[in-house]
Amino acid sequence: MKKTTIELPDELERRSATREWTPLGDVVFTGEGLTQEAATLSWAEIREIANDR
């Protein structure tokens, strides 16, 4: 039988490696909103289509 050793950092090391989040500013969308086809889809279906692009 083979053994695998995984070393995990302690809590202090993980926190020091975490970057601070800074908002980028306002996001503005232009257009007419969802198409008629997209308006009938669920958010899960819209995400799936967006991720396929």
mmCIF entry with sequence, helices, sheets and N, C-alpha, C, O atoms, coordinates in Angstrom:
data_MODEL
# 
_entry.id   MODEL 
# 
_entity.id                         1 
_entity.type                       polymer 
_entity.pdbx_number_of_molecules   1 
# 
_entity_poly.entity_id                      1 
_entity_poly.type                           'polypeptide(L)' 
_entity_poly.nstd_linkage                   no 
_entity_poly.nstd_monomer                   no 
_entity_poly.pdbx_seq_one_letter_code       MKKTTIELPDELERRSATREWTPLGDVVFTGEGLTQEAATLSWAEIREIANDR 
_entity_poly.pdbx_seq_one_letter_code_can   MKKTTIELPDELERRSATREWTPLGDVVFTGEGLTQEAATLSWAEIREIANDR 
_entity_poly.pdbx_strand_id                 A 
# 
loop_
_entity_poly_seq.entity_id 
_entity_poly_seq.num 
_entity_poly_seq.mon_id 
_entity_poly_seq.hetero 
1 1  MET n 
1 2  LYS n 
1 3  LYS n 
1 4  THR n 
1 5  THR n 
1 6  ILE n 
1 7  GLU n 
1 8  LEU n 
1 9  PRO n 
1 10 ASP n 
1 11 GLU n 
1 12 LEU n 
1 13 GLU n 
1 14 ARG n 
1 15 ARG n 
1 16 SER n 
1 17 ALA n 
1 18 THR n 
1 19 ARG n 
1 20 GLU n 
1 21 TRP n 
1 22 THR n 
1 23 PRO n 
1 24 LEU n 
1 25 GLY n 
1 26 ASP n 
1 27 VAL n 
1 28 VAL n 
1 29 PHE n 
1 30 THR n 
1 31 GLY n 
1 32 GLU n 
1 33 GLY n 
1 34 LEU n 
1 35 THR n 
1 36 GLN n 
1 37 GLU n 
1 38 ALA n 
1 39 ALA n 
1 40 THR n 
1 41 LEU n 
1 42 SER n 
1 43 TRP n 
1 44 ALA n 
1 45 GLU n 
1 46 ILE n 
1 47 ARG n 
1 48 GLU n 
1 49 ILE n 
1 50 ALA n 
1 51 ASN n 
1 52 ASP n 
1 53 ARG n 
# 
_struct_asym.id          A 
_struct_asym.entity_id   1 
# 
loop_
_struct_conf.conf_type_id 
_struct_conf.id 
_struct_conf.pdbx_PDB_helix_id 
_struct_conf.beg_label_comp_id 
_struct_conf.beg_label_asym_id 
_struct_conf.beg_label_seq_id 
_struct_conf.pdbx_beg_PDB_ins_code 
_struct_conf.end_label_comp_id 
_struct_conf.end_label_asym_id 
_struct_conf.end_label_seq_id 
_struct_conf.pdbx_end_PDB_ins_code 
_struct_conf.beg_auth_comp_id 
_struct_conf.beg_auth_asym_id 
_struct_conf.beg_auth_seq_id 
_struct_conf.end_auth_comp_id 
_struct_conf.end_auth_asym_id 
_struct_conf.end_auth_seq_id 
_struct_conf.pdbx_PDB_helix_class 
_struct_conf.details 
_struct_conf.pdbx_PDB_helix_length 
HELX_P HELX_P1 AA1 GLU A 11 ? ALA A 17 ? GLU A 11 ALA A 17 1 ? 7  
HELX_P HELX_P2 AA2 GLN A 36 ? ALA A 39 ? GLN A 36 ALA A 39 1 ? 4  
HELX_P HELX_P3 AA3 TRP A 43 ? ASP A 52 ? TRP A 43 ASP A 52 1 ? 10 
# 
_struct_conf_type.id          HELX_P 
_struct_conf_type.criteria    ? 
_struct_conf_type.reference   ? 
# 
loop_
_atom_site.group_PDB 
_atom_site.id 
_atom_site.type_symbol 
_atom_site.label_atom_id 
_atom_site.label_alt_id 
_atom_site.label_comp_id 
_atom_site.label_asym_id 
_atom_site.label_entity_id 
_atom_site.label_seq_id 
_atom_site.pdbx_PDB_ins_code 
_atom_site.Cartn_x 
_atom_site.Cartn_y 
_atom_site.Cartn_z 
_atom_site.occupancy 
_atom_site.B_iso_or_equiv 
_atom_site.pdbx_formal_charge 
_atom_site.auth_seq_id 
_atom_site.auth_comp_id 
_atom_site.auth_asym_id 
_atom_site.auth_atom_id 
_atom_site.pdbx_PDB_model_num 
ATOM 1   N N  . MET A 1 1  ? 0.850   -1.176 0.000   1.00 0.00 ? 1  MET A N  1 
ATOM 2   C CA . MET A 1 1  ? 0.000   0.000  0.000   1.00 0.00 ? 1  MET A CA 1 
ATOM 3   C C  . MET A 1 1  ? 0.900   1.245  0.000   1.00 0.00 ? 1  MET A C  1 
ATOM 4   O O  . MET A 1 1  ? 1.888   1.305  0.733   1.00 0.00 ? 1  MET A O  1 
ATOM 5   N N  . LYS A 1 2  ? 0.555   2.218  -0.814  1.00 0.00 ? 2  LYS A N  1 
ATOM 6   C CA . LYS A 1 2  ? 1.291   3.480  -0.872  1.00 0.00 ? 2  LYS A CA 1 
ATOM 7   C C  . LYS A 1 2  ? 0.650   4.486  0.062   1.00 0.00 ? 2  LYS A C  1 
ATOM 8   O O  . LYS A 1 2  ? -0.560  4.460  0.284   1.00 0.00 ? 2  LYS A O  1 
ATOM 9   N N  . LYS A 1 3  ? 1.474   5.377  0.611   1.00 0.00 ? 3  LYS A N  1 
ATOM 10  C CA . LYS A 1 3  ? 0.976   6.415  1.493   1.00 0.00 ? 3  LYS A CA 1 
ATOM 11  C C  . LYS A 1 3  ? 1.254   7.771  0.865   1.00 0.00 ? 3  LYS A C  1 
ATOM 12  O O  . LYS A 1 3  ? 2.280   7.964  0.213   1.00 0.00 ? 3  LYS A O  1 
ATOM 13  N N  . THR A 1 4  ? 0.339   8.704  1.064   1.00 0.00 ? 4  THR A N  1 
ATOM 14  C CA . THR A 1 4  ? 0.486   10.068 0.575   1.00 0.00 ? 4  THR A CA 1 
ATOM 15  C C  . THR A 1 4  ? 0.449   11.013 1.767   1.00 0.00 ? 4  THR A C  1 
ATOM 16  O O  . THR A 1 4  ? -0.432  10.919 2.621   1.00 0.00 ? 4  THR A O  1 
ATOM 17  N N  . THR A 1 5  ? 1.410   11.917 1.815   1.00 0.00 ? 5  THR A N  1 
ATOM 18  C CA . THR A 1 5  ? 1.455   12.910 2.878   1.00 0.00 ? 5  THR A CA 1 
ATOM 19  C C  . THR A 1 5  ? 1.099   14.263 2.297   1.00 0.00 ? 5  THR A C  1 
ATOM 20  O O  . THR A 1 5  ? 1.684   14.690 1.302   1.00 0.00 ? 5  THR A O  1 
ATOM 21  N N  . ILE A 1 6  ? 0.155   14.932 2.907   1.00 0.00 ? 6  ILE A N  1 
ATOM 22  C CA . ILE A 1 6  ? -0.259  16.263 2.473   1.00 0.00 ? 6  ILE A CA 1 
ATOM 23  C C  . ILE A 1 6  ? 0.045   17.229 3.601   1.00 0.00 ? 6  ILE A C  1 
ATOM 24  O O  . ILE A 1 6  ? -0.415  17.048 4.729   1.00 0.00 ? 6  ILE A O  1 
ATOM 25  N N  . GLU A 1 7  ? 0.821   18.257 3.292   1.00 0.00 ? 7  GLU A N  1 
ATOM 26  C CA . GLU A 1 7  ? 1.144   19.259 4.294   1.00 0.00 ? 7  GLU A CA 1 
ATOM 27  C C  . GLU A 1 7  ? 0.273   20.491 4.073   1.00 0.00 ? 7  GLU A C  1 
ATOM 28  O O  . GLU A 1 7  ? 0.277   21.075 2.990   1.00 0.00 ? 7  GLU A O  1 
ATOM 29  N N  . LEU A 1 8  ? -0.468  20.879 5.098   1.00 0.00 ? 8  LEU A N  1 
ATOM 30  C CA . LEU A 1 8  ? -1.338  22.045 5.033   1.00 0.00 ? 8  LEU A CA 1 
ATOM 31  C C  . LEU A 1 8  ? -0.766  23.150 5.907   1.00 0.00 ? 8  LEU A C  1 
ATOM 32  O O  . LEU A 1 8  ? -0.288  22.882 7.009   1.00 0.00 ? 8  LEU A O  1 
ATOM 33  N N  . PRO A 1 9  ? -0.809  24.396 5.425   1.00 0.00 ? 9  PRO A N  1 
ATOM 34  C CA . PRO A 1 9  ? -0.296  25.495 6.246   1.00 0.00 ? 9  PRO A CA 1 
ATOM 35  C C  . PRO A 1 9  ? -1.201  25.717 7.456   1.00 0.00 ? 9  PRO A C  1 
ATOM 36  O O  . PRO A 1 9  ? -2.403  25.458 7.403   1.00 0.00 ? 9  PRO A O  1 
ATOM 37  N N  . ASP A 1 10 ? -0.611  26.197 8.536   1.00 0.00 ? 10 ASP A N  1 
ATOM 38  C CA . ASP A 1 10 ? -1.452  26.501 9.691   1.00 0.00 ? 10 ASP A CA 1 
ATOM 39  C C  . ASP A 1 10 ? -2.287  27.748 9.404   1.00 0.00 ? 10 ASP A C  1 
ATOM 40  O O  . ASP A 1 10 ? -2.066  28.422 8.398   1.00 0.00 ? 10 ASP A O  1 
ATOM 41  N N  . GLU A 1 11 ? -3.218  28.052 10.258  1.00 0.00 ? 11 GLU A N  1 
ATOM 42  C CA . GLU A 1 11 ? -4.172  29.140 10.045  1.00 0.00 ? 11 GLU A CA 1 
ATOM 43  C C  . GLU A 1 11 ? -3.461  30.485 9.845   1.00 0.00 ? 11 GLU A C  1 
ATOM 44  O O  . GLU A 1 11 ? -3.894  31.277 9.008   1.00 0.00 ? 11 GLU A O  1 
ATOM 45  N N  . LEU A 1 12 ? -2.395  30.761 10.583  1.00 0.00 ? 12 LEU A N  1 
ATOM 46  C CA . LEU A 1 12 ? -1.683  32.039 10.495  1.00 0.00 ? 12 LEU A CA 1 
ATOM 47  C C  . LEU A 1 12 ? -1.069  32.230 9.102   1.00 0.00 ? 12 LEU A C  1 
ATOM 48  O O  . LEU A 1 12 ? -1.158  33.319 8.536   1.00 0.00 ? 12 LEU A O  1 
ATOM 49  N N  . GLU A 1 13 ? -0.452  31.190 8.549   1.00 0.00 ? 13 GLU A N  1 
ATOM 50  C CA . GLU A 1 13 ? 0.171   31.279 7.225   1.00 0.00 ? 13 GLU A CA 1 
ATOM 51  C C  . GLU A 1 13 ? -0.867  31.515 6.133   1.00 0.00 ? 13 GLU A C  1 
ATOM 52  O O  . GLU A 1 13 ? -0.623  32.285 5.204   1.00 0.00 ? 13 GLU A O  1 
ATOM 53  N N  . ARG A 1 14 ? -2.018  30.861 6.238   1.00 0.00 ? 14 ARG A N  1 
ATOM 54  C CA . ARG A 1 14 ? -3.058  31.042 5.215   1.00 0.00 ? 14 ARG A CA 1 
ATOM 55  C C  . ARG A 1 14 ? -3.579  32.466 5.215   1.00 0.00 ? 14 ARG A C  1 
ATOM 56  O O  . ARG A 1 14 ? -3.822  33.030 4.148   1.00 0.00 ? 14 ARG A O  1 
ATOM 57  N N  . ARG A 1 15 ? -3.754  33.051 6.366   1.00 0.00 ? 15 ARG A N  1 
ATOM 58  C CA . ARG A 1 15 ? -4.281  34.415 6.431   1.00 0.00 ? 15 ARG A CA 1 
ATOM 59  C C  . ARG A 1 15 ? -3.283  35.414 5.878   1.00 0.00 ? 15 ARG A C  1 
ATOM 60  O O  . ARG A 1 15 ? -3.679  36.373 5.216   1.00 0.00 ? 15 ARG A O  1 
ATOM 61  N N  . SER A 1 16 ? -2.013  35.215 6.130   1.00 0.00 ? 16 SER A N  1 
ATOM 62  C CA . SER A 1 16 ? -1.013  36.155 5.626   1.00 0.00 ? 16 SER A CA 1 
ATOM 63  C C  . SER A 1 16 ? -0.882  36.079 4.116   1.00 0.00 ? 16 SER A C  1 
ATOM 64  O O  . SER A 1 16 ? -0.461  37.047 3.483   1.00 0.00 ? 16 SER A O  1 
ATOM 65  N N  . ALA A 1 17 ? -1.240  34.934 3.523   1.00 0.00 ? 17 ALA A N  1 
ATOM 66  C CA . ALA A 1 17 ? -1.135  34.769 2.072   1.00 0.00 ? 17 ALA A CA 1 
ATOM 67  C C  . ALA A 1 17 ? -2.382  35.276 1.347   1.00 0.00 ? 17 ALA A C  1 
ATOM 68  O O  . ALA A 1 17 ? -2.371  35.405 0.123   1.00 0.00 ? 17 ALA A O  1 
ATOM 69  N N  . THR A 1 18 ? -3.452  35.562 2.082   1.00 0.00 ? 18 THR A N  1 
ATOM 70  C CA . THR A 1 18 ? -4.703  36.008 1.475   1.00 0.00 ? 18 THR A CA 1 
ATOM 71  C C  . THR A 1 18 ? -4.591  37.473 1.058   1.00 0.00 ? 18 THR A C  1 
ATOM 72  O O  . THR A 1 18 ? -4.164  38.332 1.830   1.00 0.00 ? 18 THR A O  1 
ATOM 73  N N  . ARG A 1 19 ? -4.992  37.728 -0.197  1.00 0.00 ? 19 ARG A N  1 
ATOM 74  C CA . ARG A 1 19 ? -4.938  39.112 -0.679  1.00 0.00 ? 19 ARG A CA 1 
ATOM 75  C C  . ARG A 1 19 ? -6.188  39.863 -0.266  1.00 0.00 ? 19 ARG A C  1 
ATOM 76  O O  . ARG A 1 19 ? -7.264  39.281 -0.130  1.00 0.00 ? 19 ARG A O  1 
ATOM 77  N N  . GLU A 1 20 ? -6.037  41.133 -0.074  1.00 0.00 ? 20 GLU A N  1 
ATOM 78  C CA . GLU A 1 20 ? -7.140  42.024 0.274   1.00 0.00 ? 20 GLU A CA 1 
ATOM 79  C C  . GLU A 1 20 ? -7.959  42.308 -0.986  1.00 0.00 ? 20 GLU A C  1 
ATOM 80  O O  . GLU A 1 20 ? -7.382  42.542 -2.048  1.00 0.00 ? 20 GLU A O  1 
ATOM 81  N N  . TRP A 1 21 ? -9.299  42.292 -0.892  1.00 0.00 ? 21 TRP A N  1 
ATOM 82  C CA . TRP A 1 21 ? -10.165 42.561 -2.033  1.00 0.00 ? 21 TRP A CA 1 
ATOM 83  C C  . TRP A 1 21 ? -10.424 44.061 -2.123  1.00 0.00 ? 21 TRP A C  1 
ATOM 84  O O  . TRP A 1 21 ? -10.770 44.702 -1.130  1.00 0.00 ? 21 TRP A O  1 
ATOM 85  N N  . THR A 1 22 ? -10.256 44.607 -3.306  1.00 0.00 ? 22 THR A N  1 
ATOM 86  C CA . THR A 1 22 ? -10.519 46.025 -3.542  1.00 0.00 ? 22 THR A CA 1 
ATOM 87  C C  . THR A 1 22 ? -11.498 46.149 -4.706  1.00 0.00 ? 22 THR A C  1 
ATOM 88  O O  . THR A 1 22 ? -11.212 45.640 -5.790  1.00 0.00 ? 22 THR A O  1 
ATOM 89  N N  . PRO A 1 23 ? -12.647 46.810 -4.518  1.00 0.00 ? 23 PRO A N  1 
ATOM 90  C CA . PRO A 1 23 ? -13.592 46.956 -5.623  1.00 0.00 ? 23 PRO A CA 1 
ATOM 91  C C  . PRO A 1 23 ? -12.984 47.796 -6.745  1.00 0.00 ? 23 PRO A C  1 
ATOM 92  O O  . PRO A 1 23 ? -12.201 48.712 -6.495  1.00 0.00 ? 23 PRO A O  1 
ATOM 93  N N  . LEU A 1 24 ? -13.354 47.470 -7.980  1.00 0.00 ? 24 LEU A N  1 
ATOM 94  C CA . LEU A 1 24 ? -12.817 48.173 -9.137  1.00 0.00 ? 24 LEU A CA 1 
ATOM 95  C C  . LEU A 1 24 ? -13.608 49.413 -9.496  1.00 0.00 ? 24 LEU A C  1 
ATOM 96  O O  . LEU A 1 24 ? -13.144 50.228 -10.293 1.00 0.00 ? 24 LEU A O  1 
ATOM 97  N N  . GLY A 1 25 ? -14.781 49.574 -8.932  1.00 0.00 ? 25 GLY A N  1 
ATOM 98  C CA . GLY A 1 25 ? -15.609 50.727 -9.258  1.00 0.00 ? 25 GLY A CA 1 
ATOM 99  C C  . GLY A 1 25 ? -16.956 50.278 -9.806  1.00 0.00 ? 25 GLY A C  1 
ATOM 100 O O  . GLY A 1 25 ? -17.268 49.087 -9.825  1.00 0.00 ? 25 GLY A O  1 
ATOM 101 N N  . ASP A 1 26 ? -17.738 51.235 -10.246 1.00 0.00 ? 26 ASP A N  1 
ATOM 102 C CA . ASP A 1 26 ? -19.070 50.929 -10.774 1.00 0.00 ? 26 ASP A CA 1 
ATOM 103 C C  . ASP A 1 26 ? -18.976 50.237 -12.117 1.00 0.00 ? 26 ASP A C  1 
ATOM 104 O O  . ASP A 1 26 ? -18.116 50.558 -12.938 1.00 0.00 ? 26 ASP A O  1 
ATOM 105 N N  . VAL A 1 27 ? -19.869 49.283 -12.335 1.00 0.00 ? 27 VAL A N  1 
ATOM 106 C CA . VAL A 1 27 ? -19.971 48.594 -13.620 1.00 0.00 ? 27 VAL A CA 1 
ATOM 107 C C  . VAL A 1 27 ? -21.287 49.033 -14.244 1.00 0.00 ? 27 VAL A C  1 
ATOM 108 O O  . VAL A 1 27 ? -22.339 48.964 -13.608 1.00 0.00 ? 27 VAL A O  1 
ATOM 109 N N  . VAL A 1 28 ? -21.226 49.480 -15.477 1.00 0.00 ? 28 VAL A N  1 
ATOM 110 C CA . VAL A 1 28 ? -22.415 49.972 -16.166 1.00 0.00 ? 28 VAL A CA 1 
ATOM 111 C C  . VAL A 1 28 ? -22.678 49.100 -17.382 1.00 0.00 ? 28 VAL A C  1 
ATOM 112 O O  . VAL A 1 28 ? -21.781 48.844 -18.186 1.00 0.00 ? 28 VAL A O  1 
ATOM 113 N N  . PHE A 1 29 ? -23.907 48.653 -17.503 1.00 0.00 ? 29 PHE A N  1 
ATOM 114 C CA . PHE A 1 29 ? -24.317 47.858 -18.647 1.00 0.00 ? 29 PHE A CA 1 
ATOM 115 C C  . PHE A 1 29 ? -25.248 48.698 -19.509 1.00 0.00 ? 29 PHE A C  1 
ATOM 116 O O  . PHE A 1 29 ? -26.110 49.409 -18.994 1.00 0.00 ? 29 PHE A O  1 
ATOM 117 N N  . THR A 1 30 ? -25.071 48.614 -20.806 1.00 0.00 ? 30 THR A N  1 
ATOM 118 C CA . THR A 1 30 ? -25.965 49.320 -21.712 1.00 0.00 ? 30 THR A CA 1 
ATOM 119 C C  . THR A 1 30 ? -26.676 48.292 -22.579 1.00 0.00 ? 30 THR A C  1 
ATOM 120 O O  . THR A 1 30 ? -26.198 47.167 -22.723 1.00 0.00 ? 30 THR A O  1 
ATOM 121 N N  . GLY A 1 31 ? -27.775 48.652 -23.139 1.00 0.00 ? 31 GLY A N  1 
ATOM 122 C CA . GLY A 1 31 ? -28.505 47.742 -24.013 1.00 0.00 ? 31 GLY A CA 1 
ATOM 123 C C  . GLY A 1 31 ? -29.966 47.683 -23.623 1.00 0.00 ? 31 GLY A C  1 
ATOM 124 O O  . GLY A 1 31 ? -30.454 48.493 -22.835 1.00 0.00 ? 31 GLY A O  1 
ATOM 125 N N  . GLU A 1 32 ? -30.636 46.731 -24.179 1.00 0.00 ? 32 GLU A N  1 
ATOM 126 C CA . GLU A 1 32 ? -32.078 46.589 -23.985 1.00 0.00 ? 32 GLU A CA 1 
ATOM 127 C C  . GLU A 1 32 ? -32.430 45.463 -23.016 1.00 0.00 ? 32 GLU A C  1 
ATOM 128 O O  . GLU A 1 32 ? -33.592 45.064 -22.943 1.00 0.00 ? 32 GLU A O  1 
ATOM 129 N N  . GLY A 1 33 ? -31.459 44.943 -22.274 1.00 0.00 ? 33 GLY A N  1 
ATOM 130 C CA . GLY A 1 33 ? -31.739 43.854 -21.339 1.00 0.00 ? 33 GLY A CA 1 
ATOM 131 C C  . GLY A 1 33 ? -31.662 42.506 -22.027 1.00 0.00 ? 33 GLY A C  1 
ATOM 132 O O  . GLY A 1 33 ? -30.997 42.357 -23.051 1.00 0.00 ? 33 GLY A O  1 
ATOM 133 N N  . LEU A 1 34 ? -32.348 41.525 -21.458 1.00 0.00 ? 34 LEU A N  1 
ATOM 134 C CA . LEU A 1 34 ? -32.317 40.168 -21.995 1.00 0.00 ? 34 LEU A CA 1 
ATOM 135 C C  . LEU A 1 34 ? -33.100 40.077 -23.303 1.00 0.00 ? 34 LEU A C  1 
ATOM 136 O O  . LEU A 1 34 ? -34.087 40.783 -23.513 1.00 0.00 ? 34 LEU A O  1 
ATOM 137 N N  . THR A 1 35 ? -32.627 39.183 -24.177 1.00 0.00 ? 35 THR A N  1 
ATOM 138 C CA . THR A 1 35 ? -33.399 38.904 -25.388 1.00 0.00 ? 35 THR A CA 1 
ATOM 139 C C  . THR A 1 35 ? -34.657 38.145 -24.976 1.00 0.00 ? 35 THR A C  1 
ATOM 140 O O  . THR A 1 35 ? -34.742 37.644 -23.855 1.00 0.00 ? 35 THR A O  1 
ATOM 141 N N  . GLN A 1 36 ? -35.634 38.058 -25.879 1.00 0.00 ? 36 GLN A N  1 
ATOM 142 C CA . GLN A 1 36 ? -36.861 37.326 -25.558 1.00 0.00 ? 36 GLN A CA 1 
ATOM 143 C C  . GLN A 1 36 ? -36.547 35.860 -25.258 1.00 0.00 ? 36 GLN A C  1 
ATOM 144 O O  . GLN A 1 36 ? -37.158 35.262 -24.372 1.00 0.00 ? 36 GLN A O  1 
ATOM 145 N N  . GLU A 1 37 ? -35.598 35.282 -25.993 1.00 0.00 ? 37 GLU A N  1 
ATOM 146 C CA . GLU A 1 37 ? -35.217 33.887 -25.763 1.00 0.00 ? 37 GLU A CA 1 
ATOM 147 C C  . GLU A 1 37 ? -34.604 33.723 -24.367 1.00 0.00 ? 37 GLU A C  1 
ATOM 148 O O  . GLU A 1 37 ? -34.956 32.794 -23.640 1.00 0.00 ? 37 GLU A O  1 
ATOM 149 N N  . ALA A 1 38 ? -33.689 34.623 -23.995 1.00 0.00 ? 38 ALA A N  1 
ATOM 150 C CA . ALA A 1 38 ? -33.016 34.521 -22.703 1.00 0.00 ? 38 ALA A CA 1 
ATOM 151 C C  . ALA A 1 38 ? -33.969 34.797 -21.545 1.00 0.00 ? 38 ALA A C  1 
ATOM 152 O O  . ALA A 1 38 ? -33.764 34.281 -20.447 1.00 0.00 ? 38 ALA A O  1 
ATOM 153 N N  . ALA A 1 39 ? -34.990 35.586 -21.767 1.00 0.00 ? 39 ALA A N  1 
ATOM 154 C CA . ALA A 1 39 ? -35.935 35.931 -20.707 1.00 0.00 ? 39 ALA A CA 1 
ATOM 155 C C  . ALA A 1 39 ? -36.708 34.706 -20.216 1.00 0.00 ? 39 ALA A C  1 
ATOM 156 O O  . ALA A 1 39 ? -37.230 34.715 -19.102 1.00 0.00 ? 39 ALA A O  1 
ATOM 157 N N  . THR A 1 40 ? -36.786 33.664 -21.025 1.00 0.00 ? 40 THR A N  1 
ATOM 158 C CA . THR A 1 40 ? -37.520 32.457 -20.637 1.00 0.00 ? 40 THR A CA 1 
ATOM 159 C C  . THR A 1 40 ? -36.617 31.411 -19.988 1.00 0.00 ? 40 THR A C  1 
ATOM 160 O O  . THR A 1 40 ? -37.104 30.382 -19.518 1.00 0.00 ? 40 THR A O  1 
ATOM 161 N N  . LEU A 1 41 ? -35.297 31.663 -19.956 1.00 0.00 ? 41 LEU A N  1 
ATOM 162 C CA . LEU A 1 41 ? -34.350 30.694 -19.407 1.00 0.00 ? 41 LEU A CA 1 
ATOM 163 C C  . LEU A 1 41 ? -34.145 30.904 -17.915 1.00 0.00 ? 41 LEU A C  1 
ATOM 164 O O  . LEU A 1 41 ? -34.366 31.997 -17.394 1.00 0.00 ? 41 LEU A O  1 
ATOM 165 N N  . SER A 1 42 ? -33.721 29.846 -17.235 1.00 0.00 ? 42 SER A N  1 
ATOM 166 C CA . SER A 1 42 ? -33.365 29.965 -15.820 1.00 0.00 ? 42 SER A CA 1 
ATOM 167 C C  . SER A 1 42 ? -31.953 30.536 -15.729 1.00 0.00 ? 42 SER A C  1 
ATOM 168 O O  . SER A 1 42 ? -31.214 30.543 -16.713 1.00 0.00 ? 42 SER A O  1 
ATOM 169 N N  . TRP A 1 43 ? -31.576 31.023 -14.520 1.00 0.00 ? 43 TRP A N  1 
ATOM 170 C CA . TRP A 1 43 ? -30.223 31.559 -14.343 1.00 0.00 ? 43 TRP A CA 1 
ATOM 171 C C  . TRP A 1 43 ? -29.180 30.465 -14.588 1.00 0.00 ? 43 TRP A C  1 
ATOM 172 O O  . TRP A 1 43 ? -28.104 30.747 -15.115 1.00 0.00 ? 43 TRP A O  1 
ATOM 173 N N  . ALA A 1 44 ? -29.485 29.238 -14.216 1.00 0.00 ? 44 ALA A N  1 
ATOM 174 C CA . ALA A 1 44 ? -28.558 28.120 -14.437 1.00 0.00 ? 44 ALA A CA 1 
ATOM 175 C C  . ALA A 1 44 ? -28.314 27.923 -15.935 1.00 0.00 ? 44 ALA A C  1 
ATOM 176 O O  . ALA A 1 44 ? -27.181 27.690 -16.357 1.00 0.00 ? 44 ALA A O  1 
ATOM 177 N N  . GLU A 1 45 ? -29.384 28.017 -16.740 1.00 0.00 ? 45 GLU A N  1 
ATOM 178 C CA . GLU A 1 45 ? -29.234 27.867 -18.194 1.00 0.00 ? 45 GLU A CA 1 
ATOM 179 C C  . GLU A 1 45 ? -28.446 29.032 -18.799 1.00 0.00 ? 45 GLU A C  1 
ATOM 180 O O  . GLU A 1 45 ? -27.635 28.828 -19.703 1.00 0.00 ? 45 GLU A O  1 
ATOM 181 N N  . ILE A 1 46 ? -28.680 30.246 -18.307 1.00 0.00 ? 46 ILE A N  1 
ATOM 182 C CA . ILE A 1 46 ? -27.949 31.411 -18.798 1.00 0.00 ? 46 ILE A CA 1 
ATOM 183 C C  . ILE A 1 46 ? -26.463 31.281 -18.465 1.00 0.00 ? 46 ILE A C  1 
ATOM 184 O O  . ILE A 1 46 ? -25.609 31.564 -19.306 1.00 0.00 ? 46 ILE A O  1 
ATOM 185 N N  . ARG A 1 47 ? -26.150 30.846 -17.220 1.00 0.00 ? 47 ARG A N  1 
ATOM 186 C CA . ARG A 1 47 ? -24.738 30.646 -16.829 1.00 0.00 ? 47 ARG A CA 1 
ATOM 187 C C  . ARG A 1 47 ? -24.079 29.586 -17.704 1.00 0.00 ? 47 ARG A C  1 
ATOM 188 O O  . ARG A 1 47 ? -22.929 29.751 -18.110 1.00 0.00 ? 47 ARG A O  1 
ATOM 189 N N  . GLU A 1 48 ? -24.788 28.507 -17.999 1.00 0.00 ? 48 GLU A N  1 
ATOM 190 C CA . GLU A 1 48 ? -24.243 27.441 -18.833 1.00 0.00 ? 48 GLU A CA 1 
ATOM 191 C C  . GLU A 1 48 ? -23.910 27.961 -20.233 1.00 0.00 ? 48 GLU A C  1 
ATOM 192 O O  . GLU A 1 48 ? -22.853 27.640 -20.778 1.00 0.00 ? 48 GLU A O  1 
ATOM 193 N N  . ILE A 1 49 ? -24.797 28.755 -20.812 1.00 0.00 ? 49 ILE A N  1 
ATOM 194 C CA . ILE A 1 49 ? -24.543 29.338 -22.140 1.00 0.00 ? 49 ILE A CA 1 
ATOM 195 C C  . ILE A 1 49 ? -23.367 30.286 -22.073 1.00 0.00 ? 49 ILE A C  1 
ATOM 196 O O  . ILE A 1 49 ? -22.513 30.269 -22.959 1.00 0.00 ? 49 ILE A O  1 
ATOM 197 N N  . ALA A 1 50 ? -23.300 31.129 -21.024 1.00 0.00 ? 50 ALA A N  1 
ATOM 198 C CA . ALA A 1 50 ? -22.205 32.087 -20.893 1.00 0.00 ? 50 ALA A CA 1 
ATOM 199 C C  . ALA A 1 50 ? -20.863 31.389 -20.711 1.00 0.00 ? 50 ALA A C  1 
ATOM 200 O O  . ALA A 1 50 ? -19.853 31.847 -21.246 1.00 0.00 ? 50 ALA A O  1 
ATOM 201 N N  . ASN A 1 51 ? -20.835 30.295 -19.969 1.00 0.00 ? 51 ASN A N  1 
ATOM 202 C CA . ASN A 1 51 ? -19.591 29.574 -19.731 1.00 0.00 ? 51 ASN A CA 1 
ATOM 203 C C  . ASN A 1 51 ? -19.116 28.804 -20.953 1.00 0.00 ? 51 ASN A C  1 
ATOM 204 O O  . ASN A 1 51 ? -17.932 28.484 -21.059 1.00 0.00 ? 51 ASN A O  1 
ATOM 205 N N  . ASP A 1 52 ? -20.024 28.502 -21.882 1.00 0.00 ? 52 ASP A N  1 
ATOM 206 C CA . ASP A 1 52 ? -19.646 27.786 -23.101 1.00 0.00 ? 52 ASP A CA 1 
ATOM 207 C C  . ASP A 1 52 ? -18.953 28.696 -24.099 1.00 0.00 ? 52 ASP A C  1 
ATOM 208 O O  . ASP A 1 52 ? -18.327 28.209 -25.040 1.00 0.00 ? 52 ASP A O  1 
ATOM 209 N N  . ARG A 1 53 ? -19.051 30.005 -23.916 1.00 0.00 ? 53 ARG A N  1 
ATOM 210 C CA . ARG A 1 53 ? -18.460 30.948 -24.873 1.00 0.00 ? 53 ARG A CA 1 
ATOM 211 C C  . ARG A 1 53 ? -16.999 31.133 -24.637 1.00 0.00 ? 53 ARG A C  1 
ATOM 212 O O  . ARG A 1 53 ? -16.349 31.894 -25.354 1.00 0.00 ? 53 ARG A O  1 
# 
